[in-house]
Amino acid sequence: MKVSLLDTGKELTLSDKVFACAANEPLVHQVVVAQLAGQRQGSKQNKSRADVRGGGKKPWRQKGTGRARVGSSNNPLWRGGGVTFAARSRNFTQKVNRKMNHGALCSALSVLLKDNRMQVVSDISIKTPKTKELVGLLNSHKVQHETARVILIVKELDDNLLYASRNLPLVSVIEASAISVAFLISAHKLLITQAACETINESLGK
């Protein structure tokens, strides 16, 4: 398939396998859930009564004291005792093979292009790390960055573009080799360079 560059009007040939494939919502959902689950730390942990130090001796005898019977000072009802249902560290990682990930990426890119939410430009670069200059670049391409989430995809990320985007809460910059399905579907507008498209074509169009 062919698309026109937003700034020059020239035509760019894209792979039909990557940018014109059928949408597969179940696959996209599965990959997104796996990616978001992989971001969870799972480091929460409490001490159960088995983990609390001490508690080996019975505090007092079973009968004759007038107090409630108790077998250990590690009892969860006691101060300093263990937690009743102690949380344990977990690994939330879900396995997603390469074919599934590539299929979900192609599906997401195809939907973005079909819905006119993805536009291709010849280059995205600024001379100084100034937010004002990046805003001017986005305005020249008629990209609404104040109310909609915008993702800029470049082949290689330079410092000027990275620093200029930090003061724009709805604008993100990412390299073509680091795109993810969860990141793509969060975008209202996707602005991608010609070089980044060629990189994606090479990696996903095989």
ROFI-570971 format. One record per residue (C-alpha): residue in one letter; x, y, z. Coordinates in Angstrom, 3 decimals. Layout:
BEGIN
A:X:Y:Z
...
END
This chain:
BEGIN
M:0.000:0.000:0.000
K:1.020:3.622:-0.524
V:0.620:6.623:1.752
S:1.386:10.289:1.182
L:3.904:12.070:3.392
L:2.239:14.816:5.401
D:4.892:17.472:4.812
T:6.133:16.787:1.276
G:3.216:14.983:-0.354
K:5.469:12.256:-1.775
E:4.245:8.676:-1.770
L:5.738:6.006:0.464
T:5.223:2.292:-0.072
L:4.330:0.346:3.074
S:4.057:-3.373:3.589
D:0.502:-4.726:3.431
K:1.451:-7.355:6.006
V:2.224:-4.636:8.556
F:-0.025:-1.675:7.777
A:-2.994:-3.274:6.013
C:-3.685:-6.483:7.879
A:-7.008:-7.478:9.430
A:-7.730:-6.244:12.946
N:-7.411:-8.915:15.623
E:-8.873:-7.475:18.826
P:-8.544:-10.638:20.974
L:-4.851:-10.900:20.131
V:-4.248:-7.208:20.830
H:-6.073:-7.519:24.155
Q:-4.048:-10.556:25.175
V:-0.720:-8.905:24.348
V:-1.669:-5.641:26.080
V:-2.718:-7.483:29.244
A:0.582:-9.388:29.217
Q:2.617:-6.207:28.758
L:0.808:-4.346:31.520
A:1.122:-7.344:33.822
G:4.848:-7.444:33.158
Q:5.153:-3.883:34.457
R:3.845:-4.858:37.877
Q:6.539:-5.111:40.527
G:4.869:-7.781:42.631
S:7.215:-6.959:45.500
K:4.623:-6.661:48.277
Q:5.346:-9.009:51.161
N:4.259:-9.350:54.799
K:5.473:-11.596:57.570
S:3.257:-14.490:58.545
R:3.414:-16.001:62.021
A:6.046:-18.402:60.708
D:8.295:-15.500:59.692
V:8.123:-13.526:62.963
R:11.046:-14.072:65.278
G:10.402:-15.784:68.621
G:7.159:-17.335:69.784
G:8.623:-20.712:70.608
K:7.578:-20.719:74.246
K:3.986:-20.782:75.436
P:3.393:-17.393:77.163
W:1.566:-18.950:80.132
R:0.106:-22.255:81.126
Q:-3.105:-23.488:79.544
K:-5.337:-23.393:82.620
G:-5.647:-21.686:85.949
T:-4.610:-18.115:85.080
G:-8.032:-16.743:84.220
R:-6.740:-15.481:80.918
A:-7.506:-16.727:77.444
R:-5.462:-19.682:76.296
V:-2.673:-18.870:73.864
G:0.084:-20.962:72.381
S:2.486:-18.430:70.877
S:3.321:-14.746:70.966
N:3.432:-14.869:67.148
N:-0.337:-15.080:67.175
P:-1.778:-12.673:64.583
L:-4.077:-11.278:67.285
W:-1.117:-10.078:69.306
R:0.880:-6.929:68.759
G:4.121:-7.884:67.016
G:2.635:-11.106:65.756
G:2.421:-12.246:62.166
V:-0.134:-11.150:59.571
T:-3.109:-13.478:59.207
F:-3.126:-13.681:55.420
A:0.375:-12.447:54.656
A:0.970:-11.095:51.147
R:3.758:-12.755:49.205
S:5.896:-11.465:46.357
R:4.632:-12.603:42.966
N:5.790:-12.675:39.384
F:2.961:-11.437:37.157
T:4.832:-12.040:33.892
Q:2.799:-13.650:31.124
K:4.499:-15.337:28.206
V:3.872:-13.863:24.754
N:5.838:-15.315:21.870
R:7.311:-13.254:19.054
K:4.673:-14.198:16.489
M:1.851:-13.038:18.758
N:3.612:-9.780:19.549
H:4.302:-9.058:15.885
G:0.708:-9.877:14.966
A:-0.645:-7.525:17.628
L:1.701:-4.734:16.508
C:0.624:-5.109:12.875
S:-3.028:-5.115:13.891
A:-2.622:-1.957:15.991
L:-0.694:-0.117:13.270
S:-3.245:-1.105:10.631
V:-6.143:0.173:12.723
L:-4.356:3.456:13.443
L:-3.650:4.000:9.753
K:-7.171:3.011:8.715
D:-8.729:5.423:11.221
N:-6.476:8.295:10.036
R:-4.840:8.453:13.448
M:-1.385:7.768:12.015
Q:0.437:10.186:9.715
V:3.833:9.797:8.086
V:6.291:12.667:7.717
S:9.717:12.822:6.110
D:11.473:13.813:9.340
I:10.867:14.965:12.909
S:13.797:17.011:14.149
I:14.452:20.285:15.930
K:17.643:22.315:16.200
T:17.458:23.178:19.903
P:15.994:21.369:22.937
K:13.197:23.912:23.265
T:9.589:22.978:23.917
K:8.468:26.024:21.947
E:10.202:24.713:18.843
L:8.560:21.286:19.162
V:5.161:22.909:19.666
G:5.717:24.891:16.487
L:6.566:21.689:14.627
L:3.393:19.980:15.861
N:1.279:23.011:14.991
S:2.724:23.084:11.486
H:1.479:19.522:11.027
K:-1.897:20.460:12.586
V:-1.462:17.986:15.435
Q:-3.591:18.738:18.504
H:-1.227:18.048:21.387
E:-3.013:19.954:24.153
T:-6.093:17.730:24.491
A:-5.042:14.481:22.789
R:-2.224:12.050:23.449
V:0.391:12.243:20.687
I:3.179:9.742:20.078
L:6.149:10.603:17.887
I:8.012:7.603:16.445
V:11.511:8.161:15.072
K:14.256:5.826:13.937
E:16.833:7.185:16.386
L:15.978:9.389:19.357
D:18.068:12.535:19.750
D:18.475:14.596:22.912
N:16.882:17.744:21.495
L:13.616:15.970:20.750
L:13.646:14.123:24.056
Y:14.256:17.227:26.190
A:11.748:19.350:24.245
S:8.948:16.835:24.810
R:9.375:16.624:28.590
N:7.242:19.686:29.268
L:4.383:18.382:27.115
P:2.456:15.889:29.266
L:0.515:14.387:26.354
V:3.439:14.078:23.949
S:5.778:11.070:23.971
V:8.760:10.251:21.778
I:9.903:6.678:21.136
E:12.217:4.833:18.802
A:10.764:2.509:16.170
S:12.637:-0.454:17.624
A:11.008:0.065:21.048
I:7.320:0.356:20.154
S:4.811:-1.752:22.059
V:1.141:-2.532:21.532
A:0.106:-1.034:24.881
F:1.913:2.177:23.960
L:0.384:2.401:20.484
I:-3.249:1.909:21.455
S:-2.994:4.704:24.027
A:-2.346:7.264:21.281
H:-4.990:9.520:19.787
K:-2.508:10.645:17.141
L:0.603:8.904:15.842
L:3.259:10.865:13.951
I:5.914:8.619:12.431
T:8.922:9.388:10.272
Q:9.705:7.782:6.927
A:12.855:6.154:8.319
A:10.897:4.720:11.242
C:8.328:3.235:8.834
E:11.113:1.547:6.895
T:12.542:0.122:10.114
I:9.148:-1.258:11.127
N:8.654:-2.674:7.628
E:11.941:-4.549:7.897
S:11.294:-5.947:11.376
L:7.603:-6.879:11.062
G:7.200:-7.462:7.341
K:9.291:-10.630:7.243
END
